[in-house]
Amino acid sequence: MATTRMLSPDDALVSFSKVELQNPGFAGPLLENLTFTLHRGQSLVLTGPAGNGKSAAISLVMGGAKATAGRVAVFGRHPHLLDGDDLDAMRARIGYVPQNGGLLSNLLLADNVTLPLRYHRGADDASVRTALSSVQALLGIEDLPAITSALAPLRLRRLAALARAIILEPELLVVDEPARDLAGFAKVDFWKLLARLQADRGIAILAATSDAETAYALGGQVVSLPGRHHGSVARPGEPAPIGTGIFRQT
């Protein structure tokens, strides 16, 4: 009879254990006692009001900051101890969408999307065209207009940022307020697109949002960070319920 192996923090793509992060600008810790694990194929959403440490937690994952206390591991390694080629190699396994999308305003949308292929892999023009066509089809994007990101409408900029993040087929997708400033059906559709990527492609997703209505959109773990002086503990393996707000099932 087949046996099911229990998941452990050591197997996780991302693992936080009693993480604390101090910010010199605040009297108390920005993050306190933050504990969670994210495994392959899973999703986890950090939520809570603006300014409560969600982006700081993502910075810890990306190696942009060092925890004051506790343990942060990504792919089994400590990001803050990596530098140079090792840090680049770790980040190449992660598709990352920052709050502002991170697109270069002076580049055409298509050039923004394919930039990781040229930078990390030195891909030739034919390979770039093939990959661009594939990722556009995956996200339901028609041919990108020949305009810079500075001139593109918000929804298209958001889609282009997501396309760039997944064009290298990463093991982990990290998105910070991915649908920021989108409203109505555009916001709903964007989160549904993320959920489809996670379900169909098996990509693990770590997301941050201050929008309570979208926190449960991916159907996985939800970690609430209620304020600057509070931490939260996620219960691995217990998916958050679907059925609230604009994502209520009918």
SVG drawing of the C-alpha trace seen along z (x, -y; Angstrom):
<svg xmlns="http://www.w3.org/2000/svg" viewBox="-24 -57 54 59">
<polyline fill="none" stroke="black" stroke-width="0.4" points="0.0,0.0 1.3,-3.4 2.3,-5.7 2.1,-9.4 5.2,-11.3 4.6,-14.1 5.8,-17.5 8.4,-19.1 10.0,-22.6 13.2,-21.1 11.4,-20.2 9.8,-23.6 10.6,-26.0 10.2,-28.8 10.3,-28.4 10.0,-31.1 10.6,-30.1 9.9,-32.6 11.1,-35.4 11.5,-38.9 12.5,-42.0 13.3,-45.3 13.0,-48.6 14.9,-51.6 12.0,-53.8 9.6,-52.0 9.5,-51.5 8.6,-47.8 9.4,-45.0 8.0,-45.2 7.7,-41.4 7.4,-39.3 7.2,-35.5 6.3,-34.9 6.2,-31.2 5.1,-29.4 6.2,-26.9 5.4,-26.9 5.9,-23.6 5.9,-22.9 2.6,-23.4 1.1,-25.2 0.0,-28.8 0.3,-31.2 -1.0,-34.7 0.3,-37.3 -2.5,-39.7 -3.3,-42.6 -3.3,-46.4 -0.8,-48.4 2.5,-48.9 2.3,-45.8 5.4,-44.0 4.1,-42.0 6.6,-43.5 9.3,-43.2 8.7,-39.5 9.0,-39.3 12.3,-41.2 13.6,-38.5 12.7,-35.9 14.4,-37.7 17.6,-38.3 17.1,-42.0 17.0,-42.1 18.2,-40.1 15.9,-38.9 16.7,-40.3 15.9,-36.9 14.6,-33.5 15.3,-31.5 14.4,-32.2 15.2,-29.5 14.5,-29.5 15.3,-26.3 16.9,-25.2 19.4,-28.0 19.6,-31.3 19.1,-34.2 21.0,-36.8 24.1,-34.6 24.2,-34.5 25.8,-37.0 27.1,-37.3 26.4,-34.3 24.8,-32.3 22.2,-35.0 21.6,-35.4 21.1,-31.7 18.5,-31.6 16.6,-34.5 16.6,-32.9 14.5,-30.1 11.9,-32.7 9.5,-34.7 9.1,-38.0 6.5,-40.8 7.1,-43.8 4.3,-46.2 5.0,-48.6 5.5,-45.8 9.2,-46.5 8.9,-47.1 11.5,-49.4 9.7,-52.4 12.0,-53.0 11.7,-49.5 8.9,-48.1 6.5,-45.8 7.8,-42.7 11.4,-43.6 10.5,-43.9 8.8,-40.5 11.8,-38.8 14.6,-40.5 15.2,-37.6 15.7,-35.3 18.5,-37.5 20.0,-38.3 20.0,-34.9 20.2,-32.6 21.6,-34.6 18.8,-33.4 18.9,-34.0 16.2,-35.9 14.4,-32.8 14.2,-31.3 13.0,-34.7 10.2,-34.8 9.1,-31.3 9.1,-31.9 7.2,-35.2 4.5,-33.6 4.1,-30.7 3.8,-33.0 1.3,-35.3 -0.9,-32.3 -0.6,-31.0 -1.8,-34.3 -4.4,-35.0 -2.5,-38.1 -2.8,-39.0 0.2,-40.5 1.7,-43.1 1.5,-46.6 4.8,-48.1 4.8,-50.7 6.9,-51.3 5.6,-50.3 5.2,-53.9 2.5,-54.3 0.7,-51.1 -2.6,-50.9 -2.4,-49.5 -4.0,-46.1 -1.5,-45.4 1.4,-46.5 0.3,-44.1 0.0,-41.3 3.4,-42.1 5.0,-42.0 3.5,-38.6 4.6,-37.3 8.1,-38.5 8.1,-36.7 7.1,-33.3 8.9,-33.3 11.8,-31.3 9.3,-28.8 10.3,-29.4 9.7,-27.0 8.3,-29.8 6.3,-32.8 6.5,-35.7 4.0,-38.6 3.6,-41.7 0.2,-43.4 -0.1,-41.9 -3.5,-43.5 -2.7,-46.8 -4.9,-49.6 -7.0,-47.2 -10.7,-47.3 -13.8,-45.3 -13.6,-42.4 -10.0,-43.3 -8.9,-42.6 -11.0,-39.4 -9.7,-38.1 -6.1,-38.8 -6.4,-36.7 -8.2,-34.0 -5.4,-33.9 -2.9,-33.4 -5.0,-30.6 -5.1,-28.9 -1.3,-29.2 -1.0,-27.5 -3.4,-24.8 -2.5,-24.0 1.2,-24.5 1.9,-23.4 3.9,-26.5 4.1,-27.5 2.9,-31.1 3.8,-33.4 1.6,-36.5 1.1,-39.6 -2.1,-41.7 -3.7,-44.3 -7.1,-43.6 -9.0,-41.3 -11.4,-40.3 -8.5,-38.7 -6.7,-37.0 -8.5,-33.8 -8.5,-33.8 -5.8,-31.2 -7.5,-28.7 -4.3,-27.9 -2.8,-29.1 -3.5,-32.7 -1.3,-34.3 -2.7,-37.4 -0.3,-40.1 -2.7,-42.4 -0.2,-45.2 3.4,-46.2 3.6,-44.7 2.0,-41.4 3.2,-38.2 1.2,-35.3 1.6,-31.6 0.2,-29.7 -0.9,-26.1 0.7,-24.2 -1.5,-21.9 -4.7,-23.7 -6.1,-25.5 -8.0,-28.6 -11.7,-28.5 -13.1,-29.8 -16.3,-31.7 -15.8,-35.3 -16.2,-38.6 -15.9,-38.9 -14.6,-35.4 -17.6,-33.8 -18.5,-30.5 -22.0,-30.2"/>
</svg>
